[in-house]
């Protein structure tokens, strides 16, 4: 008999990244059509809590590493862009 496949929903990536599960849900929506989308889910759990399905990922080191790599590369604070700083009289 084979081992059961272990899946995690947004709570898994939230734990891996040290974020709230709601933050992961926001990331999934925000980055869905961006050049740097979140790692693709491996399964869909139906029916979903807030829609057609809840995304799920394998509970493996590989999935964890994909999320960690994505988090390091995602645009955001400290990644440049945004409003330019105003120059002061002494700078």
Phi and psi in degrees as a GROMACS rama.xvg file:
@    title "Ramachandran Plot"
@    xaxis  label "Phi"
@    yaxis  label "Psi"
@TYPE xy
-83.5306  158.511  UNK-2
-68.2394  142.719  UNK-3
-67.4893  149.944  UNK-4
-82.2841  125.744  UNK-5
-94.2171  127.688  UNK-6
-120.361  152.695  UNK-7
-128.18  145.044  UNK-8
-92.4091  -154.551  UNK-9
-59.5276  -19.1765  UNK-10
-65.1723  -30.45  UNK-11
-65.4491  -60.9541  UNK-12
-57.782  -33.1065  UNK-13
-61.2454  -44.5067  UNK-14
-66.3227  -43.547  UNK-15
-61.1606  -35.5765  UNK-16
-97.5665  -5.04063  UNK-17
70.5643  35.3414  UNK-18
-118.878  169.989  UNK-19
-78.782  144.308  UNK-20
-55.0418  -33.0273  UNK-21
-63.4496  -33.4312  UNK-22
-64.7345  -40.967  UNK-23
-63.5834  -40.6629  UNK-24
-60.4255  -39.7484  UNK-25
-64.8059  -45.0362  UNK-26
-57.269  -42.5669  UNK-27
-59.9526  -40.9848  UNK-28
-74.9084  -46.2049  UNK-29
-63.4577  -41.6387  UNK-30
-99.5859  7.90659  UNK-31
-58.1676  -38.8309  UNK-32
-113.107  16.6954  UNK-33
-87.4301  168.084  UNK-34
-66.7755  -16.2364  UNK-35
-124.117  69.4682  UNK-36
-68.1888  159.441  UNK-37
-63.2662  160.544  UNK-38
-56.5279  136.99  UNK-39
-64.9174  145.475  UNK-40
-75.0796  156.379  UNK-41
-96.0415  -20.3702  UNK-42
-153.733  166.369  UNK-43
-125.321  127.969  UNK-44
-99.8478  120.637  UNK-45
-116.835  147.317  UNK-46
-74.7017  153.95  UNK-47
-81.558  162.931  UNK-48
-69.5961  -35.6212  UNK-49
-128.848  18.9495  UNK-50
-178.274  -157.554  UNK-51
-64.1266  -38.6579  UNK-52
-154.967  161.933  UNK-53
-105.7  129.348  UNK-54
-70.0236  148.778  UNK-55
-139.92  149.351  UNK-56
-124.557  153.469  UNK-57
-63.063  138.595  UNK-58
-85.1987  72.4801  UNK-59
-130.963  165.645  UNK-60
-63.9627  -35.1706  UNK-61
-62.0289  -46.3694  UNK-62
-62.6927  -42.4703  UNK-63
-59.6356  -44.9682  UNK-64
-66.2623  -36.6442  UNK-65
-60.3598  -42.8137  UNK-66
-67.5011  -41.3084  UNK-67
-63.9423  -41.7709  UNK-68
-63.8245  -42.0913  UNK-69
-62.1173  -44.6426  UNK-70
-61.6286  -37.1128  UNK-71
-68.1868  -29.6084  UNK-72
-99.1887  -7.46686  UNK-73
-71.1889  146  UNK-74
-68.7443  154.173  UNK-75
160.776  -156.846  UNK-76
-54.8673  132.687  UNK-77
83.4253  -1.84295  UNK-78
-98.1246  10.4643  UNK-79
88.7945  179.018  UNK-80
79.4342  -169.707  UNK-81
82.7484  -170.92  UNK-82
-74.0064  133.436  UNK-83
-66.2761  148.893  UNK-84
-74.4884  145.754  UNK-85
-81.4678  144.9  UNK-86
-82.8505  140.238  UNK-87
-97.445  168.951  UNK-88
-62.8137  -31.2153  UNK-89
-97.5885  6.50365  UNK-90
